[in-house]
């Protein structure tokens, strides 16, 4: 079982961001963390969590580094008995709010993996994206994390934005690999509804050639690609848990949880969540929904797709792809050879 904790507060609202996050409601932090605690207690019972039952924890957002470590203490006291020994516990962080003091505080709580929202080491690009940090702050934050004792450090990069050049992106990658990281997530800029960039669709400039180039650049530095956007010497157990279709608790306003054939949606409206954190909608997943999601996630990642979930027709279609060198088959599992084709492969098998 996995645990995801959502923090909806942010230093600034990035121009591309469609996540459930707020820059103007910091006065609700303490109330929110109490509500989060209430929901988490409820979810541990609903999921019938037992001692040493939670394999990984991921604190995301929003920006978890906008919350002081002290406000996380009750959450960690609550979940401690449920954690497996040496559980992977990740927190996202922004370089400007992840001060040395914040990093020390989170490390003392048991956080053992940090994922920094760097996006770029080019200050002009950071301004265009409306990021609240500079390249220097990003470098300092990663350096501080390593000095404090974090062994597993990740960073996010965004590519395919207007005015990106290979020279700029190559410098981002070179700078990233000069630091003490063992994981990179690389995302193409996508234009989402309700974001400032929705009115500027020209800000996204993705091409298959550029995406393939940046993937090869990252892999040439020794990082293995284990999902369409994720590379590392260290592969996140939490990420892999999602792709293996494990159950996960989703705690927080706008989080999502999954238990067998049910998906849970706490209210995304912050004030309503604080008033009633147990106002949670349930979606029932059909067997066909579950199978399609497993195929999609398996082909997007190194997990692959077990032939046991496929119909006779789908197995035949998969074998066609094996003959065409689009998939390879080993130990009852079909593996994708090109993650960029994940959607097309899923459609080919299921329709």
ABEGO torsion letter per residue (X at the ends): XBBBBBBABBABBBAABABBBBAAAAAAAAAAAAAAAAAAAAAAAAAGBBBGABABBBBBOEBAAABBAAAAAAAAAAAAAABBBGBBBBBBBBAAABBAAAAAAAAAAGBABBBBBAGBABAAAAAAAGBABBAAAAAAAAAAAAAAGBABBBBBBBBGBBGBBAAAAAAAAAAAAABBBABBBBBBBBBBBGBAAAABAAABBBBAAAAAAAAAAAAAAGBBBABAABBEABBBAAAAAAAAGBBBBBBEBGBBBBBEABBBBBBABAAAAAABAABBBBBBBBAAAAAAAAAAAAAABAAEBBAAABBAAAAAAAAAAAAAGABBBBGGBBBBABAAAAAAAAAAAAX
